[in-house]
């Protein structure tokens, strides 16, 4: 436990960055979020299309199976 406390309060070995342009970083992250949201919408639409296509194909196969049994 004492080792943890010493480690926790010890100085960080990461370099201190003096100049950070927060606004440009925020803009960059907003742009990335916008791209990811667009990709998410495209993926969701593709999944719905595949689901609808699969359900339609299952319906067709089920109807064909019933017709063959009736004959």
PQR file of N, CA, C, O and H, with PARSE charges and radii, in Angstrom:
ATOM      1  N   UNK A   1       0.820  -1.186   0.000 -0.4000 1.5000
ATOM      2  CA  UNK A   1       0.000   0.000   0.000 -0.0000 2.0000
ATOM      3  C   UNK A   1       0.872   1.261   0.000  0.5500 1.7000
ATOM      4  O   UNK A   1       0.556   2.242  -0.673 -0.5500 1.4000
ATOM      5  N   UNK A   2       1.940   1.224   0.741 -0.4000 1.5000
ATOM      6  CA  UNK A   2       2.838   2.374   0.806 -0.0000 2.0000
ATOM      7  C   UNK A   2       3.486   2.614  -0.556  0.5500 1.7000
ATOM      8  O   UNK A   2       3.680   3.760  -0.962 -0.5500 1.4000
ATOM      9  H   UNK A   2       2.196   0.427   1.287  0.4000 1.0000
ATOM     10  N   UNK A   3       3.821   1.526  -1.262 -0.4000 1.5000
ATOM     11  CA  UNK A   3       4.404   1.677  -2.603 -0.0000 2.0000
ATOM     12  C   UNK A   3       3.424   2.366  -3.539  0.5500 1.7000
ATOM     13  O   UNK A   3       3.805   3.221  -4.339 -0.5500 1.4000
ATOM     14  H   UNK A   3       3.663   0.595  -0.931  0.4000 1.0000
ATOM     15  N   UNK A   4       2.161   1.983  -3.428 -0.4000 1.5000
ATOM     16  CA  UNK A   4       1.148   2.592  -4.286 -0.0000 2.0000
ATOM     17  C   UNK A   4       1.036   4.084  -4.016  0.5500 1.7000
ATOM     18  O   UNK A   4       0.994   4.883  -4.951 -0.5500 1.4000
ATOM     19  H   UNK A   4       1.853   1.289  -2.778  0.4000 1.0000
ATOM     20  N   UNK A   5       0.988   4.461  -2.757 -0.4000 1.5000
ATOM     21  CA  UNK A   5       0.861   5.874  -2.397 -0.0000 2.0000
ATOM     22  C   UNK A   5       2.074   6.654  -2.896  0.5500 1.7000
ATOM     23  O   UNK A   5       1.923   7.756  -3.424 -0.5500 1.4000
ATOM     24  H   UNK A   5       1.022   3.812  -1.997  0.4000 1.0000
ATOM     25  N   UNK A   6       3.256   6.106  -2.738 -0.4000 1.5000
ATOM     26  CA  UNK A   6       4.461   6.777  -3.250 -0.0000 2.0000
ATOM     27  C   UNK A   6       4.409   6.911  -4.764  0.5500 1.7000
ATOM     28  O   UNK A   6       4.736   7.957  -5.323 -0.5500 1.4000
ATOM     29  H   UNK A   6       3.378   5.211  -2.309  0.4000 1.0000
ATOM     30  N   UNK A   7       3.989   5.826  -5.420 -0.4000 1.5000
ATOM     31  CA  UNK A   7       3.890   5.870  -6.884 -0.0000 2.0000
ATOM     32  C   UNK A   7       2.847   6.891  -7.329  0.5500 1.7000
ATOM     33  O   UNK A   7       3.068   7.649  -8.273 -0.5500 1.4000
ATOM     34  H   UNK A   7       3.723   4.975  -4.966  0.4000 1.0000
ATOM     35  N   UNK A   8       1.703   6.901  -6.636 -0.4000 1.5000
ATOM     36  CA  UNK A   8       0.603   7.788  -7.014 -0.0000 2.0000
ATOM     37  C   UNK A   8       1.001   9.255  -6.895  0.5500 1.7000
ATOM     38  O   UNK A   8       0.628  10.066  -7.742 -0.5500 1.4000
ATOM     39  H   UNK A   8       1.523   6.285  -5.869  0.4000 1.0000
ATOM     40  N   UNK A   9       1.745   9.600  -5.868 -0.4000 1.5000
ATOM     41  CA  UNK A   9       2.114  10.984  -5.640 -0.0000 2.0000
ATOM     42  C   UNK A   9       3.480  11.358  -6.217  0.5500 1.7000
ATOM     43  O   UNK A   9       3.929  12.493  -6.058 -0.5500 1.4000
ATOM     44  H   UNK A   9       2.049   8.941  -5.180  0.4000 1.0000
ATOM     45  N   UNK A  10       4.123  10.439  -6.865 -0.4000 1.5000
ATOM     46  CA  UNK A  10       5.414  10.750  -7.472 -0.0000 2.0000
ATOM     47  C   UNK A  10       5.206  11.593  -8.732  0.5500 1.7000
ATOM     48  O   UNK A  10       4.136  11.542  -9.339 -0.5500 1.4000
ATOM     49  H   UNK A  10       3.758   9.517  -6.994  0.4000 1.0000
ATOM     50  N   UNK A  11       6.204  12.356  -9.123 -0.4000 1.5000
ATOM     51  CA  UNK A  11       6.063  13.194 -10.323 -0.0000 2.0000
ATOM     52  C   UNK A  11       5.886  12.329 -11.579  0.5500 1.7000
ATOM     53  O   UNK A  11       6.450  11.241 -11.701 -0.5500 1.4000
ATOM     54  H   UNK A  11       7.073  12.397  -8.630  0.4000 1.0000
ATOM     55  N   UNK A  12       5.109  12.841 -12.472 -0.4000 1.5000
ATOM     56  CA  UNK A  12       4.862  12.131 -13.720 -0.0000 2.0000
ATOM     57  C   UNK A  12       6.092  12.221 -14.617  0.5500 1.7000
ATOM     58  O   UNK A  12       6.805  13.225 -14.619 -0.5500 1.4000
ATOM     59  H   UNK A  12       4.651  13.725 -12.373  0.4000 1.0000
ATOM     60  N   UNK A  13       6.323  11.169 -15.368 -0.4000 1.5000
ATOM     61  CA  UNK A  13       7.464  11.161 -16.285 -0.0000 2.0000
ATOM     62  C   UNK A  13       7.075  11.661 -17.670  0.5500 1.7000
ATOM     63  O   UNK A  13       7.912  11.755 -18.568 -0.5500 1.4000
ATOM     64  H   UNK A  13       5.744  10.354 -15.367  0.4000 1.0000
ATOM     65  N   UNK A  14       5.802  11.979 -17.830 -0.4000 1.5000
ATOM     66  CA  UNK A  14       5.359  12.513 -19.112 -0.0000 2.0000
ATOM     67  C   UNK A  14       5.836  13.955 -19.239  0.5500 1.7000
ATOM     68  O   UNK A  14       5.850  14.705 -18.263 -0.5500 1.4000
ATOM     69  H   UNK A  14       5.122  11.902 -17.101  0.4000 1.0000
ATOM     70  N   UNK A  15       6.229  14.335 -20.457 -0.4000 1.5000
ATOM     71  CA  UNK A  15       6.665  15.730 -20.621 -0.0000 2.0000
ATOM     72  C   UNK A  15       5.484  16.692 -20.477  0.5500 1.7000
ATOM     73  O   UNK A  15       4.365  16.399 -20.898 -0.5500 1.4000
ATOM     74  H   UNK A  15       6.218  13.726 -21.251  0.4000 1.0000
ATOM     75  N   UNK A  16       5.752  17.795 -19.898 -0.4000 1.5000
ATOM     76  CA  UNK A  16       4.715  18.805 -19.727 -0.0000 2.0000
ATOM     77  C   UNK A  16       4.635  19.614 -21.013  0.5500 1.7000
ATOM     78  O   UNK A  16       5.623  20.195 -21.462 -0.5500 1.4000
ATOM     79  H   UNK A  16       6.661  18.033 -19.556  0.4000 1.0000
ATOM     80  N   UNK A  17       3.459  19.641 -21.587 -0.4000 1.5000
ATOM     81  CA  UNK A  17       3.265  20.394 -22.821 -0.0000 2.0000
ATOM     82  C   UNK A  17       2.755  21.769 -22.433  0.5500 1.7000
ATOM     83  O   UNK A  17       1.696  21.914 -21.822 -0.5500 1.4000
ATOM     84  H   UNK A  17       2.656  19.170 -21.222  0.4000 1.0000
ATOM     85  N   UNK A  18       3.519  22.753 -22.797 -0.4000 1.5000
ATOM     86  CA  UNK A  18       3.191  24.115 -22.395 -0.0000 2.0000
ATOM     87  C   UNK A  18       2.092  24.724 -23.270  0.5500 1.7000
ATOM     88  O   UNK A  18       1.188  25.397 -22.775 -0.5500 1.4000
ATOM     89  H   UNK A  18       4.379  22.635 -23.294  0.4000 1.0000
ATOM     90  N   UNK A  19       2.186  24.478 -24.558 -0.4000 1.5000
ATOM     91  CA  UNK A  19       1.254  25.132 -25.471 -0.0000 2.0000
ATOM     92  C   UNK A  19       0.312  24.099 -26.082  0.5500 1.7000
ATOM     93  O   UNK A  19       0.723  23.273 -26.897 -0.5500 1.4000
ATOM     94  H   UNK A  19       2.920  23.931 -24.960  0.4000 1.0000
ATOM     95  N   UNK A  20      -0.935  24.157 -25.686 -0.4000 1.5000
ATOM     96  CA  UNK A  20      -1.948  23.282 -26.260 -0.0000 2.0000
ATOM     97  C   UNK A  20      -3.042  24.178 -26.823  0.5500 1.7000
ATOM     98  O   UNK A  20      -3.619  25.009 -26.122 -0.5500 1.4000
ATOM     99  H   UNK A  20      -1.269  24.828 -25.024  0.4000 1.0000
ATOM    100  N   UNK A  21      -3.306  23.985 -28.103 -0.4000 1.5000
ATOM    101  CA  UNK A  21      -4.377  24.751 -28.726 -0.0000 2.0000
ATOM    102  C   UNK A  21      -5.675  23.964 -28.540  0.5500 1.7000
ATOM    103  O   UNK A  21      -6.004  23.087 -29.337 -0.5500 1.4000
ATOM    104  H   UNK A  21      -2.837  23.310 -28.672  0.4000 1.0000
ATOM    105  N   UNK A  22      -6.394  24.290 -27.489 -0.4000 1.5000
ATOM    106  CA  UNK A  22      -7.590  23.550 -27.112 -0.0000 2.0000
ATOM    107  C   UNK A  22      -8.671  23.691 -28.178  0.5500 1.7000
ATOM    108  O   UNK A  22      -9.358  22.720 -28.497 -0.5500 1.4000
ATOM    109  H   UNK A  22      -6.127  25.003 -26.841  0.4000 1.0000
ATOM    110  N   UNK A  23      -8.825  24.883 -28.727 -0.4000 1.5000
ATOM    111  CA  UNK A  23      -9.872  25.094 -29.725 -0.0000 2.0000
ATOM    112  C   UNK A  23      -9.645  24.231 -30.960  0.5500 1.7000
ATOM    113  O   UNK A  23     -10.592  23.631 -31.467 -0.5500 1.4000
ATOM    114  H   UNK A  23      -8.267  25.672 -28.468  0.4000 1.0000
ATOM    115  N   UNK A  24      -8.414  24.155 -31.456 -0.4000 1.5000
ATOM    116  CA  UNK A  24      -8.160  23.344 -32.651 -0.0000 2.0000
ATOM    117  C   UNK A  24      -8.349  21.860 -32.334  0.5500 1.7000
ATOM    118  O   UNK A  24      -8.846  21.106 -33.171 -0.5500 1.4000
ATOM    119  H   UNK A  24      -7.644  24.643 -31.045  0.4000 1.0000
ATOM    120  N   UNK A  25      -7.961  21.444 -31.144 -0.4000 1.5000
ATOM    121  CA  UNK A  25      -8.161  20.055 -30.748 -0.0000 2.0000
ATOM    122  C   UNK A  25      -9.653  19.743 -30.636  0.5500 1.7000
ATOM    123  O   UNK A  25     -10.098  18.674 -31.055 -0.5500 1.4000
ATOM    124  H   UNK A  25      -7.557  22.057 -30.465  0.4000 1.0000
ATOM    125  N   UNK A  26     -10.421  20.668 -30.076 -0.4000 1.5000
ATOM    126  CA  UNK A  26     -11.860  20.496 -29.973 -0.0000 2.0000
ATOM    127  C   UNK A  26     -12.496  20.411 -31.355  0.5500 1.7000
ATOM    128  O   UNK A  26     -13.368  19.572 -31.586 -0.5500 1.4000
ATOM    129  H   UNK A  26     -10.060  21.536 -29.736  0.4000 1.0000
ATOM    130  N   UNK A  27     -12.072  21.262 -32.265 -0.4000 1.5000
ATOM    131  CA  UNK A  27     -12.590  21.243 -33.633 -0.0000 2.0000
ATOM    132  C   UNK A  27     -12.254  19.919 -34.315  0.5500 1.7000
ATOM    133  O   UNK A  27     -13.085  19.347 -35.020 -0.5500 1.4000
ATOM    134  H   UNK A  27     -11.364  21.943 -32.078  0.4000 1.0000
ATOM    135  N   UNK A  28     -11.053  19.446 -34.104 -0.4000 1.5000
ATOM    136  CA  UNK A  28     -10.625  18.167 -34.676 -0.0000 2.0000
ATOM    137  C   UNK A  28     -11.490  17.022 -34.146  0.5500 1.7000
ATOM    138  O   UNK A  28     -11.898  16.144 -34.906 -0.5500 1.4000
ATOM    139  H   UNK A  28     -10.378  19.910 -33.531  0.4000 1.0000
ATOM    140  N   UNK A  29     -11.764  17.033 -32.858 -0.4000 1.5000
ATOM    141  CA  UNK A  29     -12.597  15.984 -32.267 -0.0000 2.0000
ATOM    142  C   UNK A  29     -14.045  16.065 -32.751  0.5500 1.7000
ATOM    143  O   UNK A  29     -14.686  15.039 -32.977 -0.5500 1.4000
ATOM    144  H   UNK A  29     -11.433  17.746 -32.240  0.4000 1.0000
ATOM    145  N   UNK A  30     -14.555  17.286 -32.909 -0.4000 1.5000
ATOM    146  CA  UNK A  30     -15.913  17.448 -33.437 -0.0000 2.0000
ATOM    147  C   UNK A  30     -16.011  16.922 -34.864  0.5500 1.7000
ATOM    148  O   UNK A  30     -16.999  16.282 -35.225 -0.5500 1.4000
ATOM    149  H   UNK A  30     -14.034  18.120 -32.725  0.4000 1.0000
ATOM    150  N   UNK A  31     -15.002  17.186 -35.667 -0.4000 1.5000
ATOM    151  CA  UNK A  31     -14.986  16.672 -37.035 -0.0000 2.0000
ATOM    152  C   UNK A  31     -14.960  15.143 -37.035  0.5500 1.7000
ATOM    153  O   UNK A  31     -15.650  14.499 -37.824 -0.5500 1.4000
ATOM    154  H   UNK A  31     -14.200  17.706 -35.374  0.4000 1.0000
ATOM    155  N   UNK A  32     -14.165  14.585 -36.150 -0.4000 1.5000
ATOM    156  CA  UNK A  32     -14.069  13.120 -36.057 -0.0000 2.0000
ATOM    157  C   UNK A  32     -15.400  12.523 -35.615  0.5500 1.7000
ATOM    158  O   UNK A  32     -15.813  11.479 -36.122 -0.5500 1.4000
ATOM    159  H   UNK A  32     -13.605  15.108 -35.508  0.4000 1.0000
ATOM    160  N   UNK A  33     -16.075  13.183 -34.669 -0.4000 1.5000
ATOM    161  CA  UNK A  33     -17.384  12.713 -34.215 -0.0000 2.0000
ATOM    162  C   UNK A  33     -18.386  12.752 -35.359  0.5500 1.7000
ATOM    163  O   UNK A  33     -19.183  11.829 -35.525 -0.5500 1.4000
ATOM    164  H   UNK A  33     -15.740  14.031 -34.258  0.4000 1.0000
ATOM    165  N   UNK A  34     -18.346  13.817 -36.144 -0.4000 1.5000
ATOM    166  CA  UNK A  34     -19.268  13.949 -37.273 -0.0000 2.0000
ATOM    167  C   UNK A  34     -19.062  12.804 -38.276  0.5500 1.7000
ATOM    168  O   UNK A  34     -20.026  12.223 -38.774 -0.5500 1.4000
ATOM    169  H   UNK A  34     -17.698  14.567 -36.009  0.4000 1.0000
ATOM    170  N   UNK A  35     -17.797  12.490 -38.562 -0.4000 1.5000
ATOM    171  CA  UNK A  35     -17.484  11.395 -39.489 -0.0000 2.0000
ATOM    172  C   UNK A  35     -17.969  10.067 -38.922  0.5500 1.7000
ATOM    173  O   UNK A  35     -18.553   9.258 -39.644 -0.5500 1.4000
ATOM    174  H   UNK A  35     -17.014  12.962 -38.158  0.4000 1.0000
ATOM    175  N   UNK A  36     -17.731   9.839 -37.638 -0.4000 1.5000
ATOM    176  CA  UNK A  36     -18.153   8.578 -37.019 -0.0000 2.0000
ATOM    177  C   UNK A  36     -19.668   8.453 -36.984  0.5500 1.7000
ATOM    178  O   UNK A  36     -20.196   7.357 -37.173 -0.5500 1.4000
ATOM    179  H   UNK A  36     -17.256  10.496 -37.052  0.4000 1.0000
ATOM    180  N   UNK A  37     -20.374   9.544 -36.749 -0.4000 1.5000
ATOM    181  CA  UNK A  37     -21.838   9.502 -36.761 -0.0000 2.0000
ATOM    182  C   UNK A  37     -22.362   9.172 -38.155  0.5500 1.7000
ATOM    183  O   UNK A  37     -23.311   8.400 -38.293 -0.5500 1.4000
ATOM    184  H   UNK A  37     -19.945  10.434 -36.596  0.4000 1.0000
ATOM    185  N   UNK A  38     -21.753   9.752 -39.187 -0.4000 1.5000
ATOM    186  CA  UNK A  38     -22.158   9.447 -40.557 -0.0000 2.0000
ATOM    187  C   UNK A  38     -21.920   7.971 -40.875  0.5500 1.7000
ATOM    188  O   UNK A  38     -22.763   7.316 -41.488 -0.5500 1.4000
ATOM    189  H   UNK A  38     -20.983  10.380 -39.074  0.4000 1.0000
ATOM    190  N   UNK A  39     -20.768   7.460 -40.453 -0.4000 1.5000
ATOM    191  CA  UNK A  39     -20.477   6.040 -40.682 -0.0000 2.0000
ATOM    192  C   UNK A  39     -21.456   5.157 -39.928  0.5500 1.7000
ATOM    193  O   UNK A  39     -21.863   4.109 -40.429 -0.5500 1.4000
ATOM    194  H   UNK A  39     -20.083   7.993 -39.956  0.4000 1.0000
ATOM    195  N   UNK A  40     -21.835   5.573 -38.734 -0.4000 1.5000
ATOM    196  CA  UNK A  40     -22.795   4.809 -37.945 -0.0000 2.0000
ATOM    197  C   UNK A  40     -24.152   4.754 -38.638  0.5500 1.7000
ATOM    198  O   UNK A  40     -24.794   3.704 -38.663 -0.5500 1.4000
ATOM    199  H   UNK A  40     -21.504   6.425 -38.327  0.4000 1.0000
ATOM    200  N   UNK A  41     -24.588   5.873 -39.198 -0.4000 1.5000
ATOM    201  CA  UNK A  41     -25.865   5.914 -39.914 -0.0000 2.0000
ATOM    202  C   UNK A  41     -25.798   4.999 -41.134  0.5500 1.7000
ATOM    203  O   UNK A  41     -26.734   4.244 -41.396 -0.5500 1.4000
ATOM    204  H   UNK A  41     -24.066   6.726 -39.177  0.4000 1.0000
ATOM    205  N   UNK A  42     -24.699   5.064 -41.877 -0.4000 1.5000
ATOM    206  CA  UNK A  42     -24.547   4.210 -43.059 -0.0000 2.0000
ATOM    207  C   UNK A  42     -24.555   2.731 -42.671  0.5500 1.7000
ATOM    208  O   UNK A  42     -25.180   1.914 -43.347 -0.5500 1.4000
ATOM    209  H   UNK A  42     -23.938   5.678 -41.664  0.4000 1.0000
ATOM    210  N   UNK A  43     -23.870   2.395 -41.597 -0.4000 1.5000
ATOM    211  CA  UNK A  43     -23.825   1.002 -41.147 -0.0000 2.0000
ATOM    212  C   UNK A  43     -25.203   0.538 -40.711  0.5500 1.7000
ATOM    213  O   UNK A  43     -25.619  -0.573 -41.042 -0.5500 1.4000
ATOM    214  H   UNK A  43     -23.363   3.059 -41.049  0.4000 1.0000
ATOM    215  N   UNK A  44     -25.913   1.376 -39.974 -0.4000 1.5000
ATOM    216  CA  UNK A  44     -27.261   1.028 -39.524 -0.0000 2.0000
ATOM    217  C   UNK A  44     -28.193   0.826 -40.709  0.5500 1.7000
ATOM    218  O   UNK A  44     -28.973  -0.125 -40.736 -0.5500 1.4000
ATOM    219  H   UNK A  44     -25.575   2.278 -39.705  0.4000 1.0000
ATOM    220  N   UNK A  45     -28.112   1.716 -41.685 -0.4000 1.5000
ATOM    221  CA  UNK A  45     -28.949   1.564 -42.882 -0.0000 2.0000
ATOM    222  C   UNK A  45     -28.628   0.272 -43.623  0.5500 1.7000
ATOM    223  O   UNK A  45     -29.536  -0.416 -44.089 -0.5500 1.4000
ATOM    224  H   UNK A  45     -27.478   2.489 -41.663  0.4000 1.0000
ATOM    225  N   UNK A  46     -27.357  -0.059 -43.733 -0.4000 1.5000
ATOM    226  CA  UNK A  46     -26.959  -1.304 -44.397 -0.0000 2.0000
ATOM    227  C   UNK A  46     -27.492  -2.517 -43.649  0.5500 1.7000
ATOM    228  O   UNK A  46     -27.950  -3.480 -44.263 -0.5500 1.4000
ATOM    229  H   UNK A  46     -26.620   0.500 -43.355  0.4000 1.0000
ATOM    230  N   UNK A  47     -27.432  -2.469 -42.335 -0.4000 1.5000
ATOM    231  CA  UNK A  47     -27.948  -3.589 -41.537 -0.0000 2.0000
ATOM    232  C   UNK A  47     -29.453  -3.756 -41.720  0.5500 1.7000
ATOM    233  O   UNK A  47     -29.943  -4.880 -41.828 -0.5500 1.4000
ATOM    234  H   UNK A  47     -27.061  -1.687 -41.835  0.4000 1.0000
ATOM    235  N   UNK A  48     -30.193  -2.641 -41.754 -0.4000 1.5000
ATOM    236  CA  UNK A  48     -31.633  -2.716 -41.994 -0.0000 2.0000
ATOM    237  C   UNK A  48     -31.923  -3.300 -43.372  0.5500 1.7000
ATOM    238  O   UNK A  48     -32.820  -4.130 -43.522 -0.5500 1.4000
ATOM    239  H   UNK A  48     -29.795  -1.728 -41.665  0.4000 1.0000
ATOM    240  N   UNK A  49     -31.168  -2.870 -44.373 -0.4000 1.5000
ATOM    241  CA  UNK A  49     -31.367  -3.402 -45.727 -0.0000 2.0000
ATOM    242  C   UNK A  49     -31.117  -4.902 -45.768  0.5500 1.7000
ATOM    243  O   UNK A  49     -31.888  -5.654 -46.364 -0.5500 1.4000
ATOM    244  H   UNK A  49     -30.440  -2.196 -44.252  0.4000 1.0000
ATOM    245  N   UNK A  50     -30.028  -5.333 -45.126 -0.4000 1.5000
ATOM    246  CA  UNK A  50     -29.718  -6.769 -45.116 -0.0000 2.0000
ATOM    247  C   UNK A  50     -30.781  -7.544 -44.359  0.5500 1.7000
ATOM    248  O   UNK A  50     -31.173  -8.633 -44.778 -0.5500 1.4000
ATOM    249  H   UNK A  50     -29.402  -4.723 -44.641  0.4000 1.0000
ATOM    250  N   UNK A  51     -31.247  -6.998 -43.259 -0.4000 1.5000
ATOM    251  CA  UNK A  51     -32.280  -7.658 -42.473 -0.0000 2.0000
ATOM    252  C   UNK A  51     -33.564  -7.790 -43.278  0.5500 1.7000
ATOM    253  O   UNK A  51     -34.178  -8.857 -43.295 -0.5500 1.4000
ATOM    254  H   UNK A  51     -30.928  -6.113 -42.918  0.4000 1.0000
ATOM    255  N   UNK A  52     -33.973  -6.721 -43.943 -0.4000 1.5000
ATOM    256  CA  UNK A  52     -35.188  -6.768 -44.763 -0.0000 2.0000
ATOM    257  C   UNK A  52     -35.043  -7.756 -45.912  0.5500 1.7000
ATOM    258  O   UNK A  52     -35.973  -8.501 -46.223 -0.5500 1.4000
ATOM    259  H   UNK A  52     -33.474  -5.854 -43.929  0.4000 1.0000
ATOM    260  N   UNK A  53     -33.878  -7.756 -46.537 -0.4000 1.5000
ATOM    261  CA  UNK A  53     -33.631  -8.675 -47.638 -0.0000 2.0000
ATOM    262  C   UNK A  53     -33.685 -10.125 -47.159  0.5500 1.7000
ATOM    263  O   UNK A  53     -34.265 -10.984 -47.824 -0.5500 1.4000
ATOM    264  H   UNK A  53     -33.123  -7.150 -46.284  0.4000 1.0000
ATOM    265  N   UNK A  54     -33.085 -10.387 -46.020 -0.4000 1.5000
ATOM    266  CA  UNK A  54     -33.077 -11.736 -45.463 -0.0000 2.0000
ATOM    267  C   UNK A  54     -34.486 -12.190 -45.086  0.5500 1.7000
ATOM    268  O   UNK A  54     -34.870 -13.327 -45.359 -0.5500 1.4000
ATOM    269  H   UNK A  54     -32.614  -9.690 -45.480  0.4000 1.0000
ATOM    270  N   UNK A  55     -35.254 -11.301 -44.459 -0.4000 1.5000
ATOM    271  CA  UNK A  55     -36.629 -11.638 -44.110 -0.0000 2.0000
ATOM    272  C   UNK A  55     -37.463 -11.910 -45.355  0.5500 1.7000
ATOM    273  O   UNK A  55     -38.274 -12.836 -45.367 -0.5500 1.4000
ATOM    274  H   UNK A  55     -34.942 -10.377 -44.238  0.4000 1.0000
ATOM    275  N   UNK A  56     -37.273 -11.115 -46.398 -0.4000 1.5000
ATOM    276  CA  UNK A  56     -38.015 -11.333 -47.643 -0.0000 2.0000
ATOM    277  C   UNK A  56     -37.643 -12.677 -48.254  0.5500 1.7000
ATOM    278  O   UNK A  56     -38.514 -13.403 -48.733 -0.5500 1.4000
ATOM    279  H   UNK A  56     -36.614 -10.363 -46.388  0.4000 1.0000
ATOM    280  N   UNK A  57     -36.376 -13.007 -48.242 -0.4000 1.5000
ATOM    281  CA  UNK A  57     -35.929 -14.292 -48.804 -0.0000 2.0000
ATOM    282  C   UNK A  57     -36.488 -15.463 -47.994  0.5500 1.7000
ATOM    283  O   UNK A  57     -36.885 -16.479 -48.565 -0.5500 1.4000
ATOM    284  H   UNK A  57     -35.669 -12.417 -47.853  0.4000 1.0000
ATOM    285  N   UNK A  58     -36.522 -15.326 -46.683 -0.4000 1.5000
ATOM    286  CA  UNK A  58     -37.098 -16.377 -45.828 -0.0000 2.0000
ATOM    287  C   UNK A  58     -38.574 -16.544 -46.145  0.5500 1.7000
ATOM    288  O   UNK A  58     -39.068 -17.668 -46.229 -0.5500 1.4000
ATOM    289  H   UNK A  58     -36.200 -14.501 -46.219  0.4000 1.0000
ATOM    290  N   UNK A  59     -39.283 -15.433 -46.321 -0.4000 1.5000
ATOM    291  CA  UNK A  59     -40.704 -15.505 -46.667 -0.0000 2.0000
ATOM    292  C   UNK A  59     -40.902 -16.225 -47.999  0.5500 1.7000
ATOM    293  O   UNK A  59     -41.803 -17.054 -48.123 -0.5500 1.4000
ATOM    294  H   UNK A  59     -38.881 -14.520 -46.253  0.4000 1.0000
ATOM    295  N   UNK A  60     -40.077 -15.919 -48.987 -0.4000 1.5000
ATOM    296  CA  UNK A  60     -40.173 -16.567 -50.302 -0.0000 2.0000
ATOM    297  C   UNK A  60     -39.932 -18.058 -50.170  0.5500 1.7000
ATOM    298  O   UNK A  60     -40.687 -18.861 -50.717 -0.5500 1.4000
ATOM    299  H   UNK A  60     -39.345 -15.245 -48.886  0.4000 1.0000
ATOM    300  N   UNK A  61     -38.887 -18.434 -49.449 -0.4000 1.5000
ATOM    301  CA  UNK A  61     -38.578 -19.858 -49.286 -0.0000 2.0000
ATOM    302  C   UNK A  61     -39.675 -20.589 -48.522  0.5500 1.7000
ATOM    303  O   UNK A  61     -39.982 -21.740 -48.832 -0.5500 1.4000
ATOM    304  H   UNK A  61     -38.273 -17.782 -49.004  0.4000 1.0000
ATOM    305  N   UNK A  62     -40.268 -19.934 -47.529 -0.4000 1.5000
ATOM    306  CA  UNK A  62     -41.354 -20.545 -46.764 -0.0000 2.0000
ATOM    307  C   UNK A  62     -42.568 -20.767 -47.653  0.5500 1.7000
ATOM    308  O   UNK A  62     -43.185 -21.831 -47.607 -0.5500 1.4000
ATOM    309  H   UNK A  62     -40.019 -18.999 -47.277  0.4000 1.0000
ATOM    310  N   UNK A  63     -42.915 -19.771 -48.461 -0.4000 1.5000
ATOM    311  CA  UNK A  63     -44.056 -19.913 -49.365 -0.0000 2.0000
ATOM    312  C   UNK A  63     -43.815 -21.018 -50.390  0.5500 1.7000
ATOM    313  O   UNK A  63     -44.722 -21.794 -50.691 -0.5500 1.4000
ATOM    314  H   UNK A  63     -42.413 -18.906 -48.498  0.4000 1.0000
ATOM    315  N   UNK A  64     -42.593 -21.093 -50.927 -0.4000 1.5000
ATOM    316  CA  UNK A  64     -42.271 -22.147 -51.893 -0.0000 2.0000
ATOM    317  C   UNK A  64     -42.377 -23.514 -51.237  0.5500 1.7000
ATOM    318  O   UNK A  64     -42.846 -24.467 -51.859 -0.5500 1.4000
ATOM    319  H   UNK A  64     -41.856 -20.463 -50.682  0.4000 1.0000
ATOM    320  N   UNK A  65     -41.946 -23.618 -49.993 -0.4000 1.5000
ATOM    321  CA  UNK A  65     -42.013 -24.888 -49.278 -0.0000 2.0000
ATOM    322  C   UNK A  65     -43.462 -25.292 -49.056  0.5500 1.7000
ATOM    323  O   UNK A  65     -43.800 -26.465 -49.219 -0.5500 1.4000
ATOM    324  H   UNK A  65     -41.564 -22.844 -49.487  0.4000 1.0000
ATOM    325  N   UNK A  66     -44.318 -24.364 -48.691 -0.4000 1.5000
ATOM    326  CA  UNK A  66     -45.727 -24.673 -48.476 -0.0000 2.0000
ATOM    327  C   UNK A  66     -46.406 -25.073 -49.789  0.5500 1.7000
ATOM    328  O   UNK A  66     -47.237 -25.982 -49.805 -0.5500 1.4000
ATOM    329  H   UNK A  66     -44.043 -23.411 -48.558  0.4000 1.0000
ATOM    330  N   UNK A  67     -46.064 -24.414 -50.866 -0.4000 1.5000
ATOM    331  CA  UNK A  67     -46.680 -24.737 -52.158 -0.0000 2.0000
ATOM    332  C   UNK A  67     -46.296 -26.161 -52.597  0.5500 1.7000
ATOM    333  O   UNK A  67     -47.118 -26.891 -53.152 -0.5500 1.4000
ATOM    334  H   UNK A  67     -45.390 -23.676 -50.853  0.4000 1.0000
ATOM    335  N   UNK A  68     -45.056 -26.537 -52.345 -0.4000 1.5000
ATOM    336  CA  UNK A  68     -44.627 -27.884 -52.729 -0.0000 2.0000
ATOM    337  C   UNK A  68     -45.326 -28.946 -51.894  0.5500 1.7000
ATOM    338  O   UNK A  68     -45.591 -30.038 -52.397 -0.5500 1.4000
ATOM    339  H   UNK A  68     -44.388 -25.945 -51.895  0.4000 1.0000
ATOM    340  N   UNK A  69     -45.627 -28.661 -50.648 -0.4000 1.5000
ATOM    341  CA  UNK A  69     -46.318 -29.615 -49.790 -0.0000 2.0000
ATOM    342  C   UNK A  69     -47.778 -29.763 -50.189  0.5500 1.7000
ATOM    343  O   UNK A  69     -48.353 -30.844 -50.061 -0.5500 1.4000
ATOM    344  H   UNK A  69     -45.412 -27.774 -50.240  0.4000 1.0000
ATOM    345  N   UNK A  70     -48.383 -28.673 -50.673 -0.4000 1.5000
ATOM    346  CA  UNK A  70     -49.797 -28.710 -51.080 -0.0000 2.0000
ATOM    347  C   UNK A  70     -49.993 -29.519 -52.350  0.5500 1.7000
ATOM    348  O   UNK A  70     -51.064 -30.090 -52.556 -0.5500 1.4000
ATOM    349  H   UNK A  70     -47.916 -27.795 -50.777  0.4000 1.0000
ATOM    350  N   UNK A  71     -49.001 -29.578 -53.189 -0.4000 1.5000
ATOM    351  CA  UNK A  71     -49.164 -30.260 -54.489 -0.0000 2.0000
ATOM    352  C   UNK A  71     -49.058 -31.718 -54.342  0.5500 1.7000
ATOM    353  O   UNK A  71     -49.170 -32.448 -55.327 -0.5500 1.4000
ATOM    354  H   UNK A  71     -48.131 -29.114 -53.021  0.4000 1.0000
TER
END
